[in-house]
Amino acid sequence: MQPLRTQNIGLSLIKEMELRGSKIPGVVSLAQGIPSFETNEHIKKAVIESLSLHNIGKYSLSPGLLELREMVEEVLRKDGISYDHNNEIIVTAGSIEGLAATLLAILEKGDEVIIPNPSYAAYAEAVRVAHGVPIFIDLHKNDNWALSIDALEKAKSAKTKAVIICQPNNPTSHIYPESTIRELAEWAKNNNYFLIFDEVYKDFNYTAKPIFHLAKDSKYRGNAVYLRSFSKAFSMTGWRVGYILACKELAREILKVHDSLVTCAPVISQYAAMAALRYQDELINDIMIQYRKRRKITLAHFNKLGDYFECTAPDSGYFFFPKILFKNSGSKKTAIEILEKAKVNIVPGIAFGPAGEGYLRFCFGRSEEDLNEAFTRLKNYFHNSL
């Protein structure tokens, strides 16, 4: 076989750990960010009804079902965000397809994309898929993972094309303040860079302050793309549906790539997304009660492991990202050893970029039973091995 370009592209360490764990019987996984909750019955019922009322076996328009895009526009308007359903909203096969389509649309071979890290594991490989070059800058771990404009300035070059921002952040679960986002937006605008905001965890907020969304400010819409998903807040990871917000000119170019990649998002999933939006206030309020409870349970477990980990309660999302305090040979080897000896699957911090080394990511989106069992195993592992 001839050499392939993809040989220089890696499989996400998150997926690698899940594959490793699948070969070991009895593993409790706190690795991949998959909620334990079933998709809500309101959504399931609506999908069943749509099967008999609509021809779901046919493609939708490439940008998505008109009714869904209209609903998205209305939801956005209530949040003070204005995007036209006709030419500024694209329904995607999950947010990662939206990211891939965006990068393929805006990048030329060799263009650089700045990625503050730690950040979601798939960004760097998605950039490489689009023939781009990921450039990592470190978030300030001793300052609540703050983003420095000085670091961005030092990282930019004649080849810089875009910056990817995870807001709220995965894996650190911190929320960038409005001041940081506005400073970033001004810097990007002055340099004519694209800003790609991954807002998958926008509905998760355990703080008293609202999450700031730059999409409310029309000043920056010409160079900003917003990726959103139904996967996390609605427990719809398997449905593969999300949407992109972009100005008309940029959305037109992204749509060409989206059409080439998937034609359209799965139509049955688009009907599920409409039901999610119809009941979103009720569904999100209910599920956030459960996540707050699981966050509290997980924090209590970590407090009992203070000799081994240093961590704080997350501000958003459903991940803890503790610093490793015990002697180790790197986060990947540590995660693999814990998987093999304790049968608990977690993600090494290095998966999220160089600044993630020395940390591990734990997902508390799993059931309370799994959380308690996993930490019982971890306590036994540390008692017997260290």
Secondary structure, DSSP 8 states (H G I E B T S, - for coil): ----GGGGS---HHHHHHHHHHTSTT-EE--S---SS---HHHHHHHHHHHHHS-TTS---TT--HHHHHHHHHHHHHTT----TTTSEEEESSHHHHHHHHHHHH--TT-EEEEEES--THHHHHHHHTT-EEEEEE-BGGGTTB--HHHHHHH--TTEEEEEEESS-TTT-----HHHHHHHHHHHHHHT-EEEEE-TTTT---SSS----GGG-GGGGGGEEEEEESTTTTT-GGG--EEEEE-HHHHHHHHHHHHHHHSSS-HHHHHHHHHHHHTHHHHHHHHHHHHHHHHHHHHHHHHTTTTTEE----SSTTEE--EE-S--S-HHHHHHHHHHHH-EE-EEGGGG-GGGTTBEEEE--S-HHHHHHHHHHHHHHHHHH-
